[in-house]
Amino acid sequence: MDATPRAKQFILSGSQNFLLLERVSQSLAGRSALLELLPLTYQEFLTQKALKEYSVWEYLYFGSYPRPYKENLDHHLWYQSYIKTYIERDVRQIINIKDVVVFHRFLKLCAGRHAQLLNLASLAIDAGISLTTAKTWINLLETSYIIFLLRPYHKNFNKRLIKTPKLYFYDSGLVAHLLEIDSPQHLSIHGTRGGIFEGFIISEIIKCYYNSGKVPNVYFWRDHRGDEVDCIIERGNEFKSIEIKSTQTLTQDIFKSLLRWQEITSSKTNEYLIYAGNEKQQRIKNIHIINWENIPEIFKE
């Protein structure tokens, strides 16, 4: 590449990213780009005509990995195999896990805490491991793009890093499988449906950034009174604040946290409510209301 003036393009793709940079003999600094390619967005799935008839709960249950759709595979069997090979191949290449059953239990416990504040001490106790091991395993799940940690927004940057984050899985189908949810109908009435829907929306927003080669400045906000906005997107001194609801109907109480955020922030902000209903777009109290299929509307301007 250095010997000839004409640039050559090589695209290397794959799911195994742990040891990639260690095995490259030269740094390639300034001559390469690294892109995170997460499971597909809903908009990408719409390129497959057969998927357009899916309900929100069907889509969340089956998840966003492409291979089961493309090859018409049994989703349950595919996720079961995916977890087994992930633990026994990828994870064991990085850390020496003597008992894979314990790690699998840890993974299921994380699924039970999806969309919740991460309490590492409680997680370690329930899994029967040390706090140090729990921290290592959480870092491993984050590095391998199984989970992501959403930090709370705070004006003081250091406090953003120190304060307790929320734990999310990138793929809703993986959460449903780990929680032993056996059908879209089961998911639609399951106690975790709100958290799974919330995680899906936030992961879609993060994918929009990664797919554009950008780093997402995405947080959540919670005050001392318990008011919370599920997703805050920061861009300079401007914000997009997003409340996420798995309901298909709108009530006045839904807007409470966004209205509270409007009161206390002095920055320029645009408020959005994303819900599981069918109506594509409307506006109430200066809040943009968008249904789950139209997330890209947030980024139009």
C-alpha positions in Angstrom: 0.0 0.0 0.0 2.9 2.4 0.8 4.8 1.5 -2.4 2.1 2.7 -4.9 0.3 6.0 -4.9 -2.9 4.4 -6.0 -5.1 3.6 -2.9 -6.2 0.1 -2.5 -9.4 -0.9 -0.8 -9.8 -3.9 1.4 -12.9 -4.6 3.4 -12.5 -7.1 6.2 -15.7 -8.1 8.0 -16.7 -10.6 10.6 -18.1 -11.2 14.1 -14.7 -11.9 15.7 -13.2 -8.5 16.7 -11.5 -9.3 20.0 -8.0 -10.1 18.8 -8.1 -8.4 15.4 -5.9 -5.4 16.3 -3.5 -7.5 18.3 -2.8 -9.7 15.3 -2.3 -6.8 12.8 1.5 -6.5 12.6 1.4 -2.8 11.6 -0.7 -0.1 13.2 -2.2 1.2 9.9 -2.8 4.5 11.7 -4.4 7.0 9.3 -4.8 4.3 6.6 -7.7 2.4 7.9 -11.2 2.9 9.3 -13.0 0.7 11.8 -16.8 0.6 11.6 -19.1 -1.1 14.1 -21.8 -3.0 12.3 -24.5 -4.0 14.7 -27.6 -6.2 14.0 -29.7 -4.6 11.3 -32.0 -1.7 11.8 -35.7 -2.0 11.1 -35.3 0.2 8.1 -32.7 -2.2 6.7 -35.1 -5.1 7.3 -37.8 -3.4 5.3 -35.8 -4.2 2.2 -37.1 -7.7 2.6 -40.7 -7.5 1.4 -41.9 -10.4 3.6 -41.1 -8.5 6.7 -43.4 -5.6 6.1 -46.4 -7.4 7.6 -44.7 -8.0 11.0 -46.2 -6.5 14.1 -44.0 -4.7 16.6 -44.0 -7.8 18.9 -43.2 -10.2 16.1 -40.3 -8.1 15.1 -39.0 -7.7 18.6 -39.4 -11.4 19.3 -37.5 -12.6 16.2 -34.8 -10.0 16.6 -32.6 -8.3 14.1 -29.8 -10.7 13.1 -30.2 -11.3 9.4 -29.2 -14.9 8.9 -32.4 -16.6 10.4 -34.5 -14.5 8.0 -32.3 -14.9 5.0 -32.0 -18.6 5.3 -35.4 -19.3 6.9 -34.0 -20.8 10.0 -35.7 -21.8 13.2 -35.0 -18.6 15.4 -35.1 -20.5 18.7 -32.5 -23.0 17.5 -30.4 -20.3 15.9 -30.2 -18.2 19.1 -29.5 -21.4 21.1 -26.5 -22.2 18.9 -25.4 -18.5 18.8 -25.1 -18.4 22.6 -23.4 -21.7 22.8 -20.7 -20.8 20.2 -20.3 -17.3 21.6 -19.6 -18.6 25.1 -17.5 -21.6 24.1 -15.5 -20.0 21.3 -15.3 -16.2 21.5 -15.5 -15.8 25.3 -13.0 -18.5 26.0 -10.4 -16.9 23.7 -10.3 -13.9 25.9 -10.7 -15.1 29.5 -10.4 -18.4 31.1 -13.9 -19.4 32.1 -13.7 -22.7 33.8 -17.5 -23.2 34.3 -19.4 -22.1 31.2 -22.7 -22.8 33.1 -22.0 -20.0 35.5 -21.3 -17.6 32.6 -24.5 -18.7 30.9 -26.4 -18.0 34.2 -24.7 -14.6 34.4 -25.9 -13.8 30.8 -29.5 -14.8 31.7 -29.4 -12.6 34.8 -28.2 -9.7 32.7 -31.2 -10.3 30.4 -33.5 -10.1 33.5 -31.9 -6.6 34.2 -32.3 -5.3 30.7 -33.3 -1.6 30.7 -32.6 -1.4 34.4 -29.9 0.4 36.4 -26.9 -1.8 36.7 -26.3 -3.0 40.2 -23.0 -4.9 39.9 -23.0 -6.0 43.6 -26.5 -7.5 43.3 -25.7 -9.1 40.0 -22.5 -10.7 41.4 -24.4 -12.2 44.4 -27.2 -13.7 42.3 -24.6 -15.2 39.9 -22.5 -16.6 42.7 -19.3 -14.8 41.5 -17.1 -12.1 42.9 -17.6 -8.4 42.2 -14.4 -8.2 40.3 -15.5 -11.1 38.0 -18.8 -9.5 37.4 -17.1 -6.3 36.3 -14.8 -8.3 34.0 -17.7 -10.2 32.4 -19.8 -7.0 31.9 -16.9 -5.4 30.2 -16.6 -8.5 28.0 -20.3 -8.4 27.0 -19.9 -4.8 26.1 -16.7 -5.2 24.1 -18.3 -8.0 22.1 -21.4 -5.9 21.3 -23.9 -8.1 23.2 -24.8 -5.3 25.6 -24.3 -1.5 25.9 -24.3 0.7 29.0 -26.3 3.9 28.8 -24.9 6.6 31.0 -27.0 9.2 32.9 -26.8 12.7 31.5 -25.1 15.3 33.8 -23.6 18.6 33.1 -20.4 17.6 34.9 -18.7 15.2 32.5 -16.9 13.3 35.3 -20.2 12.5 37.0 -21.6 11.1 33.7 -18.8 8.5 33.9 -19.2 7.7 37.6 -23.0 7.6 38.0 -24.8 4.3 37.6 -25.6 3.4 34.0 -28.5 1.4 32.6 -27.9 -2.0 31.0 -29.3 -2.8 27.6 -28.9 -5.7 25.1 -28.5 -4.6 21.4 -30.8 -7.4 20.2 -34.4 -7.8 21.5 -34.6 -11.4 20.1 -31.6 -12.4 22.2 -33.2 -11.0 25.4 -36.5 -12.8 24.6 -34.6 -16.1 24.1 -32.6 -15.7 27.4 -35.9 -14.9 29.3 -37.5 -18.0 27.7 -40.3 -16.0 26.1 -41.8 -18.5 23.6 -43.8 -16.4 21.2 -44.6 -12.8 20.0 -48.0 -13.1 21.9 -46.1 -14.1 25.1 -43.8 -11.1 24.6 -46.8 -8.7 24.1 -48.1 -9.5 27.7 -44.8 -10.2 29.4 -43.7 -8.1 32.3 -40.5 -7.0 30.5 -42.2 -5.9 27.3 -41.7 -2.2 28.2 -38.0 -2.6 28.8 -37.5 -4.7 25.7 -39.3 -2.1 23.6 -37.3 0.7 25.2 -34.0 -1.1 24.5 -35.0 -1.7 20.9 -35.7 2.0 20.3 -32.4 3.1 21.9 -30.4 0.5 20.1 -32.0 1.7 16.8 -30.8 5.2 17.6 -27.3 4.0 18.3 -27.3 2.1 15.1 -28.2 5.2 13.2 -25.0 6.8 14.5 -22.7 3.8 13.9 -24.0 3.3 10.4 -23.0 6.9 9.7 -19.5 6.4 11.1 -20.3 8.6 14.1 -20.0 8.2 17.9 -23.4 8.4 19.6 -23.7 11.0 22.4 -26.7 9.2 23.9 -27.7 9.3 27.6 -30.7 9.0 29.9 -31.9 11.6 32.4 -33.3 11.1 35.9 -33.8 13.6 38.7 -34.2 13.3 42.4 -38.0 13.3 42.2 -37.9 10.2 40.0 -38.8 11.9 36.7 -36.9 10.2 33.9 -36.4 10.8 30.2 -35.4 7.5 28.5 -33.0 8.9 25.9 -31.1 12.2 25.6 -29.2 12.9 22.4 -26.6 15.7 23.0 -25.2 17.7 20.1 -23.3 20.7 21.3 -25.7 22.8 23.3 -28.7 21.3 21.7 -30.6 18.2 22.7 -33.2 15.7 21.4 -35.1 14.3 24.4 -37.0 11.1 23.8 -39.6 9.3 25.9 -40.3 5.7 24.9 -43.6 3.9 25.7 -44.7 0.4 24.7 -48.4 1.4 24.8 -50.5 1.8 21.7 -52.7 4.5 23.1 -51.7 8.0 24.4 -52.7 9.5 27.7 -51.8 12.8 29.4 -49.5 11.1 32.0 -47.2 9.9 29.2 -45.9 13.5 28.7 -45.1 14.2 32.3 -41.3 13.6 32.2 -40.8 15.4 28.9 -42.7 18.4 30.2 -40.5 18.3 33.4 -37.4 18.3 31.3 -38.7 21.3 29.3 -39.0 23.2 32.6 -35.5 22.6 33.9 -33.3 22.8 30.8 -32.0 26.1 29.5 -30.7 24.5 26.3 -32.4 24.2 22.9 -34.2 21.0 22.9 -36.6 19.0 20.7 -38.9 16.6 22.5 -40.1 13.3 21.0 -42.4 10.5 22.2 -41.9 7.1 20.4 -44.6 4.6 21.1 -45.8 1.2 19.8 -49.0 2.5 18.1 -49.7 2.7 14.4 -50.3 6.4 13.8 -47.1 7.7 12.2 -46.8 11.3 13.3 -48.6 14.0 15.2 -47.7 16.8 17.6 -49.1 17.4 21.1 -47.8 20.2 23.5 -44.8 20.8 21.2 -43.8 17.2 21.5 -43.3 15.2 18.3 -45.1 11.8 18.5 -43.6 9.1 16.3 -44.5 5.5 16.0 -41.9 2.7 16.3 -41.5 2.3 12.5 -40.4 5.8 11.9 -37.3 6.4 14.1 -35.3 8.0 11.3 -37.7 11.0 11.5 -35.8 12.1 14.6 -32.7 12.8 12.4 -34.3 14.4 9.4 -33.3 18.0 10.3 
